[in-house]
Amino acid sequence: MDVERLRLLRELAERGTVHATATAMSLTPSAVSQQLKILQREVGVPLLEATGRRLRLTDAGRVLVARTDEVLAALDRARADMDAYRDTPRGTVRVAMFPSGAAMLLAGLITRAAAIGVEVLGRDIDEPAAHAPMQLADFDVVVVHRDERDAAHWGPRIEATLLLREPLEILLPPGHRLAKRKRVALPELADDPWIGVEGGLMVDDVLRSLATVSGVHPRIVQRVNDFRVVEELVIAGIGVALLPRYVLTARELTRKPLSGIRIARRIEAVTRAGATARPAVNAVISILKSLAQETNQHNTRPQ
């Protein structure tokens, strides 16, 4: 049943004549009559009966008018709800993050979003940044990290918001020969065993770009994605590793910046094009930017 035809039936019930209904609805009397006849065919029972020059509702017509009031009230409530979604942040936003990013940002995002009426459903997923467009089939926002030298464009269907540039440092085993240096040069580590990560992930991309710009090819002996496990391998003296500056470690470890080469990861929030028109998604992006800025301010030191 068409809502506008139901509205005409209700107007007729209130005004009593087709002419009065037509005037109120800015239609011609013939148009009103035609629409009411169509409605009557749709429901399959008589809705109106003539009493002289006027029409009155049948019992079925009165029942339908009562239901029409309920339908129109529900539509009004639905419009109000949609207006609220357009004007204020509310609802649920699904967010995927790489694990170390989730450790850094997710708790703050959930609590701050909840304070303004937005529920964040977060997941930590260790995927290459290039997979973000596919992840957007299941998530509203995907937070990724990639080598800052990665100049690949996301394309017109994706929007990316830069959250943070985070330097990477060298993690050295206890008692390492370079542990007392303020900085270390990559050629000095050319003969050291390295702990890397799975191919395609951020650290592997950084190691590859380091090899390109320096000519030093790190000798990777283990590939471990979890930075907490990397930490244990370094403590055990199995090798050296790269670690983002703001990643917390469980124990005191020797961390050194590289000299002569700037290395960092770029952390971005990726959405489908136009997704930030939804206030809740826009609010999540704003909160992520604030959290990243605070993290940077609390941890910044010269590279």
GIKACOR-V503824 format. One record per residue. RES is the residue in one small letter. PHI is phi in whole degrees, -180 to 180 (NA if undefined). Layout:
((RES;PHI) (RES;PHI))
This chain:
((m;NA) (d;-80) (v;-63) (e;-67) (r;-70) (l;-62) (r;-63) (l;-62) (l;-63) (r;-64) (e;-62) (l;-64) (a;-61) (e;-82) (r;-102) (g;89) (t;-131) (v;-64) (h;-64) (a;-65) (t;-65) (a;-62) (t;-62) (a;-65) (m;-99) (s;59) (l;-128) (t;-87) (p;-56) (s;-65) (a;-66) (v;-62) (s;-60) (q;-64) (q;-66) (l;-69) (k;-65) (i;-64) (l;-61) (q;-62) (r;-66) (e;-62) (v;-83) (g;82) (v;-138) (p;-65) (l;-108) (l;-132) (e;-141) (a;-81) (t;-133) (g;69) (r;-93) (r;-111) (l;-115) (r;-129) (l;-76) (t;-77) (d;-58) (a;-64) (g;-63) (r;-66) (v;-64) (l;-68) (v;-63) (a;-61) (r;-69) (t;-62) (d;-59) (e;-66) (v;-63) (l;-68) (a;-65) (a;-64) (l;-64) (d;-62) (r;-65) (a;-63) (r;-62) (a;-62) (d;-63) (m;-66) (d;-61) (a;-64) (y;-67) (r;-73) (d;-101) (t;-135) (p;-68) (r;-164) (g;98) (t;-113) (v;-123) (r;-93) (v;-128) (a;-110) (m;-139) (f;-67) (p;-56) (s;-70) (g;-69) (a;-64) (a;-62) (m;-81) (l;-121) (l;-67) (a;-61) (g;-63) (l;-63) (i;-61) (t;-71) (r;-70) (a;-67) (a;-61) (a;-66) (i;-112) (g;90) (v;-112) (e;-93) (v;-102) (l;-104) (g;-104) (r;-136) (d;-101) (i;-134) (d;-93) (e;-131) (p;-59) (a;-57) (a;-63) (h;-84) (a;-55) (p;-58) (m;-72) (q;-65) (l;-68) (a;-69) (d;-114) (f;-130) (d;-83) (v;-135) (v;-123) (v;-96) (v;-124) (h;-132) (r;-152) (d;-54) (e;-64) (r;-81) (d;-73) (a;-101) (a;-63) (h;-93) (w;-79) (g;98) (p;-71) (r;-90) (i;-125) (e;-116) (a;-124) (t;-113) (l;-70) (l;-101) (l;-164) (r;-106) (e;-120) (p;-62) (l;-106) (e;-127) (i;-90) (l;-99) (l;-111) (p;-66) (p;-58) (g;76) (h;-61) (r;-61) (l;-103) (a;-63) (k;-93) (r;-72) (k;-72) (r;-136) (v;-126) (a;-96) (l;-58) (p;-59) (e;-70) (l;-107) (a;-61) (d;-96) (d;-78) (p;-72) (w;-119) (i;-103) (g;-109) (v;-130) (e;-59) (g;-58) (g;97) (l;-85) (m;-55) (v;-62) (d;-65) (d;-63) (v;-66) (l;-62) (r;-67) (s;-70) (l;-62) (a;-63) (t;-68) (v;-84) (s;-110) (g;81) (v;-95) (h;-105) (p;-58) (r;-91) (i;-86) (v;-107) (q;-141) (r;-123) (v;-133) (n;-84) (d;-81) (f;-62) (r;-66) (v;-72) (v;-55) (e;-57) (e;-65) (l;-67) (v;-67) (i;-59) (a;-78) (g;79) (i;-75) (g;176) (v;-100) (a;-153) (l;-94) (l;-142) (p;-60) (r;-60) (y;-92) (v;-74) (l;-79) (t;-111) (a;-74) (r;-131) (e;-71) (l;-131) (t;-84) (r;-122) (k;-131) (p;-75) (l;-78) (s;-97) (g;82) (i;-138) (r;-93) (i;-130) (a;-160) (r;-107) (r;-105) (i;-102) (e;-131) (a;-103) (v;-109) (t;-136) (r;-67) (a;-57) (g;90) (a;-64) (t;-74) (a;-68) (r;-79) (p;-55) (a;-66) (v;-67) (n;-61) (a;-65) (v;-63) (i;-62) (s;-63) (i;-65) (l;-60) (k;-63) (s;-64) (l;-62) (a;-65) (q;-63) (e;-65) (t;-60) (n;-65) (q;-65) (h;-77) (n;-120) (t;-65) (r;-148) (p;-56) (q;-86))
